[in-house]
């Protein structure tokens, strides 16, 4: 099942705080994700904001679990603790775009 993913990010010091909404139906889920500036520079060199990185990461998660299983608040690299292939897959997705 494909869900619409809306991402809005704001800078806060050395990190970004992103609000993510998955879905537009009554079951839409809401998440808050933090991304360090260093991680953004590493995974998306030259990107001005992490919106695309966060969107790709949620697409990755939704390919593996239902939206209701995604944590409501987390630091983006936490995904790699649950899915070891996350970082490599995110790098591949960027290379393919």
N, C-alpha and C positions, 0 to 999 in steps of 0.2 A: 504494500500500500504506500502510495506517495503522499507526503504531507507538504504543505507550504510552510516554509521556514522564514520567519521575519527576524532580522537582526538589527539592533541599534546599539552602537557603542559610544562611550564617552571616555575621554582621557582623565585619569586620576593619578597624578604623580608619575610613578615609574610603571604604571600598569593601565590597562583598559578595563572597564567594566561594561559588559555587554548584556543587554536584555534580549532574550530569545523567546519567541512564541512559535510553537509547532502546531500547525493546524489552524483552521478558521471556523471549525465546528464547535459545538457546545463542549466537546471533550478536549479542546485545545489545552496544551500544557505551557507553563511559563517557567523560564529558567533564568538564572543570573550566573554568568560565566566571567571569570577574570582571566586576563591574558597579559603577561609581562611584556614590556617593550622588547626585551632581549629575545623572548620566544618568537615574537612577531618578526623581528629582524632575521632570525635564524630560519624560520619556515616560510616567510614571505618577504624576502629582501626587497626593499623599495616600496613596500605597501605603506600607505599613509595611515591606515586603520585596519583593524583585524576582522572586519565584517566578513570578508570572503573566507578567511581561515576558519572562523567560527561556523559559518554556513556549511563549508565542506566537512567540518568535524561532526556537525549534527547529521548531515547526510550519511556519513560513515556510521555513526551510531544507529541511525534508523534502519540501516541495512542489516543490523545485527540484533536489534531489540526493539520492543514497542516503545513509543514515546513516553508512556506512563512509567517505564522503568528507568528513564534517564533522571539522574539526580537533579534536584531543583536549584542547587547552588554548588558550584565547584570551580576549581582552578583548571584551566584547559588541559595541562599536561597530565592530570589525573586519569584521563582517558587511557593513556599508555599503561597504567597499572592494571587496568581491566582487559585491555586489548593491546597486546605487545606490538602488533603490526600497525597501530595507528599512525605513528610518525612517518614510517616508510610509505604508507598508503597516502598520507597527506602530501608528502613530497612528490609522489608519482602523479597525483591529481593536479598539482601545480604545473608539473612538467608537461602534462597533457593539455593544459589550457592555453 
